[in-house]
Amino acid sequence: MAAERNPASCYLDERTFRLCCQLFLQHSETIQDGWSLEQIKGTDEGFMKKTLLIPVKSSVLHKQHECSMQDENMVTDDTQANVEDETAGVQAVCEIHAVLRYEYHVLYSFSYQIPVLYFRASTLDGRPLSLEEVWGNVHPNYRQRLQQGPWDTLTQQEHPLLGQPFFMLHPCRTEEFMKPALDLAQAENKRVNYIVTWLSVVGPVIRLDVPLSYSTEVTAPD
């Protein structure tokens, strides 16, 4: 009689978390994906970090009137279009050029024994986005699911290492999407890197994509 297979654990000890991150960062350096390790001075604590510039529609920022003022000179003096057409044209220019700066941090949660994704977002002039604006920029494919489950919610919390306000995807329901993924990998005798699997699921919710090569090239630590 075959021995019963133990279910894959959805939790990580800190050592395994660090090893998974190390392998993740090695591949990031290979493909120039922009991830780095940030150490807190005078401690052995740190986190993985990546910054992206993400183009969005200006309507997401609720700032179309400001963009219209900034780009007013882009409408030529001899334009004879009516007011409605002129306004629509300026807004179209704004939608093309609206860019947000997203900064992502991956930390280890000792309370939950899993990784947690913190992030902050701002306009290029440094204005932090409100929670409403961040919600508006959540990928449409995930917005309804994020509000109703399986993830709990998108909240604003103090960064545990920096003491600054950040947004985060609350980790309390990580098990609901990680357990099936880890059980499937175990059933197929695949050694998956927890950070790769986890980030591939939660990242796209907030515009952070993980290239496929991480899944094919980065394995679990020995």
N, C-alpha and C positions, 0 to 999 in steps of 0.2 A: 504494500500500500504506500503510495507516494506521500511524502511529508507535506503537511499543509503549509502553504506559503504565508509568511507574516505580511500584513498590509504595510505599505510604505508609510513612513512617518512624514507628517506634514510640517514637522518642526525641525529647527536647526540649532545645534549648539554654536557658541561663538566661534570656536576654532574652525568648524566646517564652513561657517559663513565667510570667514576671512580667506580660507583656501579657495572657495568658489569665486570670491571677488578677485583674488589674485589671478586665477586662470582667465576670468572674464577680461580683466585689464590687459593681460598679455595679448589676447586676441585683438582687443581694441587698438593696441599700439601697432599690431601687425597690419590692420586694415585702415589705420588712421581714422578711427571712428569718434575720437574726441573725448573719451572718458579718461579721468585722472583720479589719483588717490590724494585726498586732502587730509593731512594730519593736523591735529590740534596741538599747537606748540606746547611743549613741556609735558605731554601725555602720550600714551600709546593708543589713544582713540582717534578715529578718523572716519571718513566716508568716501564713497565713490561720487564723482561729480561730472556733470556734462551740461554745457550751455548750448542752446539752439536759438537761431533766429527763425521765426515762423511767420510766414505771410498769412494774413487773415483779412476778411472783409471788415471795413471800417464800422459796419453796423454792430459788430461784436463789441466794439469799444464804447458804443453810445457817444461817439465823439465826432460825428460827421460834420457838425457845424464848425468845429475847430479846423477840421481838415479842409473844409470848403474855404475858410478864410486864408489858410496857408497857401492854398493852391489857386487862389483867385487870379493871380497873374498868368496862369496857364490858359485862361480864356481870352482870346484875342479881342481887341477893341472893336474890330469890324464884324464881330459875330452878330448876326441878325436873327438868331433863333429866339424863340419866345422864352419866357422866364422858366417854364417847366422844363424845356429841353436843356437849357443852360445848366439848371440845377442838377438834372440827371447826369449830364456830362461830367460835371465837377465831382459828383459822388462816385461815378465810375472810376475816375482817376484816383480818388481816395481809396477805393476798394482794391485797386491794383497795388497801391504802394503802402498800405497799412502793414506794419511788421511788429511783432511782439518778441521780446526776449524772454525765453524760458530757461530757468536754471534748475536742474534736477539733482537731488541728493539721494543716495541709497544708504540707509543706516540699518544697524542691527537693533532690534527691540528686545531687551532683556525680559520685559514683561510678557511679551507674546512669543518670544523665541522664534521669530521670523524676521525677514527683512521688511523694511517700511520705506515707501517712496514719498519723500518730501519734495516740494518744488515751490518756486515763486515766479511770478510773471510781471513784466512791466513793459511799458512802451519804450521806444528807443530814447526818449528824452528823460527816462527815469521814473515816470509816474507809475506807481504800483497799481496793478489791476485789483478791482474790488472782487468780492466773492461772486457777485452777480455776473461780472464780466468773465470770470474764470469759468463759471457754469456755462455761459454762452459759447465759450470756446472749446468745451468738451466735444469730442468727436460725435457727430449726430448718431452714428451707429450704436453708441454706448450711452447716450444721455439718459434715455428713459430707463434703461437697465440699471444704471448707476443710482438713479433716484429711488427705484423700487426694489432693488436687489439684483444679483446676489451680494454685491458689495454694499456695505452699510451706507456710507455717505462721503461726500467731499467736504472737508472741514478745514478751518484755520487753527493752527496750533503753534506753540513756541518750539522752535528748533531745539532739540535736547542738548546739542553741543554748542550751538552758536548763540542761543538765547534771543533769537530774532523771530519775528512772525513769518511763518511759512504755511503753505497749504499742504494737505496730505490726503492720501487715500487711506481711510481708516482700515487697519489690518485685522479687525475682529472676525472677518469672514473669509480670510485667506484660505482656510482649510476647504471651503466649499468648492473652490476651483482648482486648488493644488492637489487635493487627494485623488480625484479621477485621473489627472495627468500623471502623477507619480505612480499610481497603481497600474496604469496602462504601460508605462515604461518598464516597470518591474515585470509585468506579465510577458513583455517582449524581450526581457533580458537586456534592456538598454540602460546604460549608465548616463543619466542626464545631470547636467549642472543645474542645481536648484535655482540659482540666480538667473540663469538664462531662461528657464521655463517660466519662472515667476514674472520676470520683467517683460517677457514676450506677451504675457496676458494683461498686466496692469498698465504697461507703458503706453500702448496705442490709445487708451482711454483719454489721456491728456497729451496727445500729439507726439509721443515718444516712441518711435519705431525701433525695433531690434532687427538688424539684418539677419537673413537666413543663415549666413555662414556661422553665426554663433551656435546655432543648434547643431550644425553638422561638424564643427571643428572643436568646440569646447565641451569637454566631458566632465564627469564628476571627479573630485579630488581622490587620490589614492588613500 
